Amino acid sequence: MNCIQLPNCKKYMKYKEELKEKQIEELSKELIFEYSKQERVVNLNETAYLLISYIPEYLKNYANKTFMNMWNLHPSEKHKIIMFENEVKVHRYSQSYLNTYNKLEHIKDSSYMYSGYDTSKNNLEIPNEFLVFYEYMVAQDNKYNQMIANWYEDKNDYIAYHSDCQRGMINDSKITILSLYPSNEKDNFRFLSLKSKQSDNEYNIRLDHGLIISMCGTTQNDYRHGITKSTKDVTQRISLSFRQMEEK
């Protein structure tokens, strides 16, 4: 695995010395990962880290050709979640599949992200259009057994900063996000923002077509993440997130 570091060369070091500390920090805040067959690791702190990789080219091509079929799978209404016993509509479409955690005993003090109070459709089978991506992820790690699809329609769709619920998950397991678009046009790519809970550290990672991000270690405990509104017009984005849940 490759650790992502700032370039180490004389020219850069001379430039770096001329910058103020705040400006130096800004250099590391926006992370863009070009296509590579090799998995990379980004260390957020001593115990929280990200794994960065890409799906193979044939899957990217498949996503390009079938994107609108996948897009048309979204529910008829925007997603609902439960926040402190209140059902709230959010700015994206979403659907959970397979081994989803459906217990609501904690909602007085916390939130439930998989649905509103109606949990009857949280354990659907994965549609054929998405199945090839799920099977690819299971081939990488056979502990994946749950998936969520999120559909972001335009620049106004977003997900607020949050830490993912880990109830029902295998201890110390990762949460993985795959981003898909109708084309490889970089101007349409959204950013995943991560903010530390303990410091001012913040990272913005460009979510390229076919990019896989796995949040590992204590990332959920130490960081919040979200997809902010875009400042420009963008096309649709589909994200597939994969979890490793305890078997029921």
ROGUVEX-754457 format. One line per 10 residues: number of its first residue (from 0); for each residue x, y, z of N, C-alpha, C, CB. Coordinates in steps of 0.1 Angstrom, whole numbers. Glycine has a CB too. Layout:
BEGIN
NUM	X:Y:Z:X:Y:Z:X:Y:Z:X:Y:Z; ... $
***
This chain:
BEGIN
0	8:-12:0:0:0:0:9:12:0:-10:0:12; 4:23:-7:12:36:-7:6:45:3:12:41:-21; 14:52:11:10:63:19:10:76:11:19:64:32; -1:84:12:-1:96:5:6:107:12:-16:100:2; 16:112:6:25:123:12:26:134:3:38:117:16; 29:146:9:32:157:0:46:155:-7:33:170:8; 48:160:-18:60:158:-26:72:162:-18:60:165:-39; 83:155:-19:95:157:-12:106:161:-22:100:145:-3; 107:173:-26:118:177:-35:122:191:-31:112:177:-50; 134:195:-36:141:207:-32:132:220:-36:154:209:-38 $
10	126:219:-48:118:230:-52:106:232:-43:114:228:-66; 100:221:-40:88:222:-32:91:226:-18:80:208:-31; 102:221:-12:106:224:2:109:239:3:118:216:6; 116:245:-7:119:259:-7:106:267:-7:127:263:-19; 96:263:-15:83:269:-16:76:268:-3:75:264:-27; 77:256:3:70:253:16:75:262:27:72:239:20; 88:265:27:93:273:38:88:288:37:108:273:37; 84:292:25:79:305:23:65:307:27:81:310:9; 58:296:30:44:297:33:42:297:48:37:284:27; 31:303:52:27:303:66:21:289:70:17:314:69 $
20	21:286:83:17:273:87:3:270:82:17:272:102; -6:280:83:-20:278:78:-20:274:63:-28:290:81; -12:281:55:-12:278:41:-7:264:38:-4:289:34; 3:260:46:8:246:44:-3:236:47:20:244:53; -11:238:57:-22:229:60:-32:229:49:-29:233:73; -34:240:42:-44:240:31:-39:231:20:-45:254:26; -26:229:18:-22:221:7:-27:206:8:-7:221:6; -28:202:20:-32:188:22:-47:185:24:-25:182:35; -55:196:23:-69:195:25:-77:189:14:-75:208:29; -73:191:1:-80:186:-10:-72:175:-16:-82:197:-21 $
30	-77:163:-16:-70:151:-21:-77:145:-33:-70:140:-10; -69:144:-44:-74:139:-57:-65:127:-60:-73:149:-68; -72:115:-63:-64:103:-65:-67:99:-80:-69:92:-55; -57:99:-88:-58:95:-101:-59:79:-101:-47:100:-110; -64:74:-113:-66:59:-113:-53:52:-111:-72:56:-127; -54:41:-103:-43:33:-100:-48:19:-97:-34:38:-89; -41:9:-101:-45:-5:-97:-41:-9:-83:-39:-15:-107; -32:0:-77:-27:-3:-64:-35:4:-53:-12:1:-63; -39:-2:-43:-46:4:-32:-37:13:-24:-52:-7:-22; -43:25:-20:-35:35:-12:-41:36:2:-35:48:-19 $
40	-33:40:11:-38:43:25:-36:57:28:-32:33:35; -46:63:34:-45:77:39:-47:76:55:-55:87:33; -36:80:62:-37:80:77:-43:93:82:-23:77:83; -54:92:88:-61:104:94:-55:108:107:-76:102:94; -52:97:115:-45:99:128:-39:85:131:-54:104:139; -35:83:143:-28:70:146:-37:58:145:-23:71:160; -50:60:146:-60:48:146:-71:49:136:-66:47:160; -72:60:129:-82:62:118:-75:63:105:-91:74:121; -80:56:95:-74:57:82:-84:53:71:-62:47:81; -81:57:59:-89:54:47:-81:45:37:-93:67:40 $
50	-88:36:31:-83:28:20:-89:34:7:-85:13:21; -80:36:-3:-85:42:-16:-81:33:-27:-78:56:-18; -91:29:-35:-89:21:-47:-99:24:-58:-89:6:-43; -99:17:-69:-108:18:-80:-114:5:-84:-101:25:-92; -126:5:-89:-131:-7:-95:-124:-9:-109:-147:-6:-97; -124:-21:-114:-117:-23:-127:-124:-15:-138:-117:-38:-131; -117:-14:-149:-122:-6:-161:-135:-12:-166:-111:-5:-171; -136:-25:-167:-148:-31:-172:-160:-27:-164:-147:-46:-173; -159:-25:-151:-170:-21:-143:-173:-7:-145:-167:-24:-128; -163:2:-147:-166:16:-150:-173:17:-163:-152:23:-150 $
60	-169:9:-173:-176:10:-186:-191:5:-184:-169:1:-196; -193:-6:-176:-206:-11:-174:-215:0:-167:-205:-23:-165; -209:7:-158:-217:18:-151:-220:29:-161:-208:24:-139; -211:33:-170:-214:43:-180:-226:39:-189:-202:45:-189; -226:26:-193:-236:21:-202:-250:19:-195:-232:8:-208; -250:16:-183:-262:12:-176:-267:23:-165:-261:-1:-169; -260:34:-166:-262:44:-155:-277:48:-154:-254:56:-157; -283:51:-165:-297:56:-164:-307:44:-159:-302:61:-177; -303:32:-162:-311:21:-157:-310:20:-142:-307:8:-163; -297:22:-137:-295:23:-122:-301:35:-116:-280:23:-119 $
70	-301:46:-123:-307:58:-117:-322:56:-116:-304:70:-127; -328:50:-125:-343:49:-124:-348:39:-114:-348:44:-138; -338:33:-107:-342:24:-95:-345:32:-83:-331:14:-93; -343:45:-83:-344:52:-70:-359:53:-66:-339:67:-71; -362:53:-53:-375:54:-48:-382:66:-53:-376:54:-32; -396:66:-52:-403:77:-58:-402:90:-49:-418:73:-59; -399:89:-37:-397:101:-28:-383:101:-22:-408:100:-17; -379:113:-18:-366:115:-11:-367:107:2:-363:130:-9; -355:104:7:-353:95:18:-357:102:31:-338:91:19; -361:93:41:-364:98:54:-356:91:64:-379:95:57 $
80	-352:98:75:-344:92:86:-352:96:99:-329:97:86; -347:90:110:-353:94:123:-342:101:131:-358:81:130; -345:112:136:-336:120:145:-343:123:158:-331:133:138; -339:117:168:-344:119:182:-360:118:181:-340:133:187; -364:107:176:-378:103:175:-386:110:164:-385:105:188; -380:120:157:-387:127:147:-383:122:133:-384:142:148; -393:120:124:-390:116:111:-387:128:102:-402:108:105; -375:127:95:-370:139:88:-367:135:73:-358:145:94; -372:143:64:-369:140:50:-355:147:46:-380:146:40; -347:140:39:-333:145:36:-332:147:21:-323:135:41 $
90	-321:153:17:-319:157:3:-312:147:-6:-312:171:3; -318:135:-7:-313:125:-16:-323:114:-16:-298:120:-12; -322:105:-26:-329:92:-26:-320:82:-20:-334:88:-40; -326:72:-13:-318:62:-7:-326:49:-5:-313:66:7; -319:38:-5:-326:25:-3:-316:15:3:-332:19:-16; -320:8:13:-311:-2:20:-314:-16:14:-312:-2:35; -304:-25:14:-306:-38:9:-299:-48:19:-300:-40:-5; -305:-61:18:-299:-72:25:-300:-70:40:-285:-75:21; -289:-73:47:-288:-75:62:-288:-62:69:-276:-83:65; -299:-54:69:-299:-40:74:-304:-41:89:-309:-31:66 $
100	-298:-33:97:-302:-32:112:-315:-25:113:-291:-25:120; -325:-31:119:-339:-25:119:-344:-22:133:-348:-35:112; -336:-23:143:-341:-20:157:-341:-5:159:-332:-27:167; -351:0:166:-353:14:168:-353:18:183:-366:19:162; -347:10:191:-348:12:206:-339:24:210:-344:0:213; -330:29:202:-321:39:205:-325:53:201:-307:36:200; -336:55:194:-339:67:187:-343:79:196:-351:65:178; -345:77:209:-347:88:219:-335:96:220:-352:82:232; -323:90:219:-311:96:222:-302:98:210:-303:89:233; -307:92:198:-298:92:187:-306:92:174:-289:79:187 $
110	-300:88:163:-307:88:150:-307:74:144:-300:98:140; -316:73:134:-316:60:126:-316:64:112:-329:52:130; -306:59:104:-303:65:91:-309:56:79:-289:66:89; -313:44:82:-316:35:71:-330:37:65:-316:20:76; -339:43:73:-353:46:68:-359:55:79:-361:33:65; -372:58:76:-381:64:87:-386:52:95:-392:72:80; -398:54:101:-404:44:110:-408:32:102:-416:50:117; -411:33:90:-414:21:82:-401:14:77:-423:25:69; -398:3:84:-386:-4:81:-389:-17:72:-379:-8:94; -401:-18:67:-405:-30:60:-397:-32:47:-420:-29:57 $
120	-391:-22:41:-384:-24:28:-369:-22:30:-389:-13:18; -364:-23:42:-350:-22:44:-341:-34:41:-347:-18:59; -347:-45:38:-339:-57:36:-342:-63:22:-342:-67:47; -345:-55:13:-348:-59:-1:-335:-66:-7:-352:-48:-10; -338:-75:-17:-327:-81:-24:-321:-70:-33:-332:-93:-33; -308:-71:-36:-301:-62:-45:-306:-63:-59:-286:-63:-44; -310:-52:-66:-314:-53:-80:-303:-58:-89:-319:-39:-85; -307:-64:-100:-297:-70:-109:-287:-60:-114:-303:-77:-121; -291:-47:-116:-283:-37:-121:-271:-34:-111:-291:-24:-124; -273:-35:-98:-263:-33:-88:-255:-45:-84:-269:-27:-76 $
130	-260:-57:-88:-255:-69:-83:-240:-71:-86:-263:-81:-88; -236:-67:-98:-222:-69:-103:-212:-61:-94:-221:-64:-117; -216:-49:-88:-208:-42:-79:-207:-48:-65:-213:-27:-78; -218:-53:-61:-218:-60:-48:-210:-73:-49:-233:-64:-44; -211:-80:-59:-203:-93:-61:-188:-89:-61:-207:-101:-73; -185:-78:-68:-171:-74:-69:-165:-71:-55:-169:-62:-78; -173:-64:-47:-169:-60:-33:-168:-73:-24:-178:-50:-27; -177:-82:-25:-176:-94:-17:-164:-102:-21:-189:-103:-19; -160:-102:-34:-148:-109:-38:-136:-103:-32:-147:-109:-54; -136:-90:-29:-125:-83:-22:-125:-87:-7:-125:-68:-24 $
140	-137:-88:-1:-138:-90:13:-152:-97:15:-137:-77:22; -152:-110:19:-164:-117:19:-173:-114:31:-162:-132:19; -169:-105:40:-177:-101:51:-187:-90:48:-168:-95:63; -186:-84:36:-197:-75:32:-210:-83:30:-193:-68:19; -221:-78:36:-234:-84:35:-245:-75:36:-235:-95:46; -243:-62:34:-253:-52:34:-249:-41:24:-256:-46:48; -259:-34:18:-256:-24:8:-267:-13:9:-255:-29:-6; -262:0:7:-271:11:6:-269:18:-7:-270:21:19; -279:21:-14:-277:30:-26:-283:43:-23:-285:23:-38; -275:54:-26:-279:68:-25:-279:74:-39:-270:75:-15 $
150	-289:81:-43:-290:88:-55:-290:103:-53:-303:84:-63; -280:110:-58:-279:125:-57:-283:130:-71:-264:129:-53; -294:138:-71:-299:142:-84:-292:154:-90:-314:146:-82; -289:164:-82:-282:176:-88:-274:183:-77:-293:186:-94; -270:195:-79:-261:202:-70:-267:205:-56:-257:215:-76; -281:204:-56:-287:207:-43:-289:195:-34:-301:213:-46; -286:183:-39:-287:171:-31:-274:169:-23:-290:158:-40; -275:166:-11:-263:164:-2:-266:155:9:-259:178:2; -256:152:17:-258:146:30:-250:153:41:-253:131:29; -257:157:51:-250:165:62:-239:158:69:-261:170:72 $
160	-230:165:75:-220:159:83:-225:150:93:-210:170:89; -219:138:94:-224:128:103:-213:117:105:-237:121:98; -215:109:115:-207:96:117:-217:85:115:-200:96:131; -213:75:107:-222:64:104:-225:56:116:-216:55:93; -237:52:117:-242:43:128:-235:29:127:-257:41:128; -229:24:137:-222:11:137:-230:1:145:-208:13:143; -242:3:149:-250:-7:155:-253:-18:146:-264:-1:160; -251:-30:151:-253:-42:143:-242:-46:134:-265:-41:135; -231:-38:134:-220:-41:126:-210:-50:133:-213:-29:121; -202:-58:125:-191:-65:131:-181:-56:137:-184:-74:120 $
170	-176:-59:149:-166:-50:156:-154:-48:147:-162:-57:169; -150:-35:147:-138:-31:139:-139:-33:124:-125:-38:145; -151:-33:119:-152:-35:104:-153:-22:98:-165:-43:101; -151:-22:85:-150:-9:77:-163:-7:70:-139:-10:67; -165:6:66:-176:10:57:-170:16:44:-185:21:65; -175:11:33:-169:13:20:-179:20:11:-165:0:14; -175:30:4:-183:38:-5:-178:38:-19:-184:53:0; -186:34:-29:-183:34:-43:-191:45:-50:-186:20:-50; -184:54:-58:-191:65:-65:-192:62:-80:-183:78:-63; -204:64:-86:-207:62:-100:-214:74:-106:-216:49:-101 $
180	-210:76:-119:-215:88:-126:-219:83:-140:-205:100:-127; -226:91:-148:-230:87:-162:-218:88:-171:-241:95:-167; -207:95:-167:-196:97:-176:-183:99:-167:-198:108:-186; -172:101:-173:-159:103:-166:-156:118:-166:-148:96:-173; -166:127:-168:-164:141:-169:-160:146:-155:-176:149:-174; -148:151:-153:-143:154:-139:-151:166:-133:-129:157:-140; -156:175:-141:-163:187:-136:-176:183:-128:-167:196:-148; -181:171:-130:-193:166:-123:-190:159:-110:-201:157:-132; -177:156:-107:-174:148:-96:-176:156:-83:-159:143:-96; -183:150:-73:-185:156:-60:-173:153:-51:-198:150:-54 $
190	-174:159:-39:-163:158:-29:-169:152:-16:-156:171:-26; -162:143:-10:-164:138:3:-156:146:13:-161:123:5; -163:153:23:-156:161:32:-155:154:46:-162:175:34; -143:154:52:-142:148:65:-136:158:75:-132:135:64; -143:159:86:-139:169:97:-136:161:110:-150:180:99; -125:164:116:-121:158:128:-130:163:139:-106:161:131; -133:154:149:-141:158:161:-132:164:171:-148:146:166; -119:162:170:-109:166:181:-101:178:177:-101:154:185; -100:181:164:-91:192:160:-97:199:148:-77:186:156; -89:208:142:-94:215:130:-91:208:117:-88:229:129 $
200	-86:196:118:-82:188:105:-95:186:97:-76:175:109; -93:188:84:-104:187:75:-98:182:61:-112:200:73; -105:172:55:-100:167:42:-112:167:32:-94:153:43; -109:171:20:-119:170:9:-114:161:-2:-122:184:4; -120:150:-4:-116:140:-13:-125:139:-25:-115:125:-7; -119:141:-37:-127:141:-49:-132:127:-52:-119:147:-61; -145:125:-54:-151:112:-56:-152:109:-71:-165:111:-50; -141:104:-77:-141:101:-91:-150:90:-94:-126:98:-95; -153:89:-107:-161:77:-112:-153:64:-110:-164:79:-127; -159:55:-102:-153:42:-99:-144:42:-87:-145:38:-110 $
210	-143:54:-80:-135:54:-68:-141:47:-56:-132:69:-64; -133:40:-49:-137:32:-37:-130:38:-25:-135:17:-38; -138:42:-15:-132:47:-2:-137:38:9:-135:62:1; -128:32:16:-131:25:28:-127:32:41:-125:11:28; -136:35:50:-134:42:62:-131:31:73:-145:51:67; -119:31:78:-114:20:86:-109:25:100:-102:13:79; -107:16:109:-102:19:122:-112:27:130:-89:26:121; -108:38:136:-116:47:144:-122:59:136:-109:51:156; -122:58:123:-127:69:115:-141:74:119:-127:65:100; -150:65:122:-164:69:126:-164:76:139:-173:57:126 $
220	-155:72:148:-154:78:162:-147:91:162:-147:68:171; -138:93:153:-129:105:153:-133:115:143:-115:101:151; -141:112:132:-144:121:122:-158:121:118:-135:118:109; -163:132:113:-176:133:106:-174:135:92:-185:144:112; -183:130:83:-181:131:69:-195:135:63:-176:118:63; -194:141:51:-206:145:44:-203:148:29:-213:156:51; -214:150:22:-214:154:8:-221:168:8:-220:144:-2; -213:179:6:-219:192:6:-226:195:-7:-208:202:10; -234:206:-7:-240:211:-19:-229:215:-28:-250:222:-16; -231:213:-41:-222:218:-51:-224:233:-54:-222:209:-64 $
230	-214:240:-58:-215:254:-61:-218:256:-76:-203:262:-58; -218:245:-84:-220:245:-98:-229:234:-102:-207:244:-106; -235:235:-114:-244:224:-119:-236:212:-121:-251:229:-132; -241:200:-116:-235:188:-118:-245:177:-122:-228:183:-105; -241:166:-128:-250:156:-132:-253:147:-120:-243:147:-143; -261:136:-122:-264:127:-111:-252:120:-106:-275:118:-116; -253:115:-94:-243:106:-88:-250:96:-80:-233:114:-79; -245:83:-82:-250:72:-74:-238:67:-65:-255:60:-83; -241:66:-52:-231:60:-43:-237:47:-38:-227:70:-32; -228:37:-38:-232:24:-32:-223:22:-20:-230:12:-42 $
240	-229:21:-8:-220:19:4:-223:4:9:-224:29:15; -212:-2:14:-212:-16:17:-208:-17:32:-202:-24:8; -215:-25:39:-212:-27:54:-210:-42:57:-223:-21:62; -204:-44:68:-202:-58:73:-210:-60:86:-187:-61:76; -222:-65:85:-231:-66:96:-230:-80:103:-245:-64:91; -234:-80:115:-235:-93:122:-247:-101:116:-237:-91:138; -245:-113:114:-256:-122:109:-267:-123:119:-251:-136:105; -280:-122:113:-292:-123:122:-294:-137:125:-304:-116:115 $
***
